[in-house]
């Protein structure tokens, strides 16, 4: 017991067996200095977060010659093209549309389902567990699943919609510019609504009971309690959930790549999908970097506007 | 191919079939093959004696055992210093690669060189190869190079002919470069005088049709684009209710398959992709005619054509959804498989020709060859940046050797790259309805020798053919833009392409 009560400096020493010498840990490692504790995370962030971004910025300021494949320093080359490229503007519009619609539906469904499942009655626990299953499927696999279900000849969704007259067999869901983006969103909504359910559920469970009891005594009905109590008290949780999912949706790639490859035409081409196309198909790495950096800038601006407007505090 | 030549090939097939079914004697078989100009080595003739009824392929395998064992001995010796090396090759799931992946263990056993073959979708092959050459990494020792990418990767590969002269001790005896089909080498493996790689796969456009459906409607096998269009409309109108369409297309927006269909439509109507001065010519009169023809076909094809690449088109054929297709010959063997609902019903003939006259290749740009049979061939190429170049070179020679070329063909029924493989008795023996059939190969050989068309050889082509061109075509075909106006679409593509070629200093 006495040994275990030794001072930290004594604890940090160890005796090398047989040699009679003591090895002392460096002072900076035993002190309360913050460096040893933040170093691993900082290094990881620099190597895997900061460096790729800085490299991408540098790359976007070069021009890649398609014949010699040399990168030449020409800061204006890609950036002047980015803003003159119609596909970039189309992609911005598709990205915002995708993000806005998908987040709205996911939020509405997530909150609704969370309210329905917010009960301790028998079977609800199992329901909540089942709800999380779509989250464990990799997005690319989800894309493949929906790709098959949308197949115009044998897909269960397409065939069902055709049989009830809601889909023209001559216009496959994923090959019509009118429906393709919506069809891709459905896969995203199917997969990520449970995430919203989980967050909302956690928020609902953390709400204090007193205000609801008081409201009930005052004769408030369920709708009034929801509007006047639940929603205001959940607002911070909702804002954070929207922020996290919104950033995620803004950089959607997997579903688009697997299900439509940005098509038909450019109907489902988001900014990240366009960047990927330039990178993988045209091998124009500097221009792809410029589009990727533009995506990052737009995410930061949009997220900050959202934080400001909805007063999100972390 | 002349009619005489066709008769000769048919004669060879019939003779081989008759022999394997014991309808003629060995003596008669050899005599007839001699008449047809097919010779066998004395050893090969001796091995023929080992053939017995019901052992089909054993005949061929044994006949080739001699050459095979020589090659094996050589590989055992020459491969010793490289034992333990690992070679990496990335490729699309082409039939030869898939079969090579199955057989690579034999090479590994002989040499001790380990082979890793990464099979990924086409665009990923391009991405991996591009990253590898950009950083000169040498992650991959061998590349699969689609013919559309040759000009892009031309500086990054080692000329195999030069390398075999440079290192004669590593050159496989009897490899015989002259045995590779000359039009193939010209069309898919050479840029100027340099061999970028060795031809390894030759999907090529031929005309395929359902014999039973054409007979049912009393339609003669179409030979021209106009006859084909008429037949497509007639069949779609008559059979649409039964779920059968005149044709099916690989028209997926933004995919290279759509660009392949489009370029053949342009060539078939007397146009070309580029003019001799390097400007885009898809928007001239012939180009517009070709695209409008394609739009007309699409209106008579299953709607799923818009979401189909070559896989989807194959499925349409295999499921009995379409009656005629002008597309890749490699689809054909799968139609004759035991699990096929259309087994024995598909036939193949030469690609459609006329009534328009082909544009002369001297009027086209960047080495483009306008003709009737679009080829989508690929080469296996040796990376200049490989850290195990000699070991990779041994594998490359092994997989492209005469013996392996035959075995790869037998594994999947696709067209071989070597002239000798077409005449190999084992290949001829499989020229009947059945899984992995080779009964279509005479038509394929004819198309390679006489009608092979080739896309431009220019560094921008990999991107243009898989991004800008099929994306804009997709906008037109799905109604996203251009209001169905082919000219407006082609003008937009012309603007994009001409800007890029000018900026790159290519014209």
Interface residues (C-beta under 8 A of the other chain):
Chain A: X65 X66 X67 X69 X151 X152 X153 X169 X170 X171 X172 X174 X175 X176 X177 X261 X262 X263 X264 X265 X266 X267 X277 X278 X279 X280 X281 X282 X283 X284 X285
Chain B: X123 X124 X126 X127 X130 X133 X134 X152 X252 X253 X254 X255 X302 X303 X304 X306 X307 X319 X321 X459 X460 X462 X463 X466 X467 X468 X471 X472 X474 X475 X477 X478 X479 X480 X481 X500 X504 X505 X506
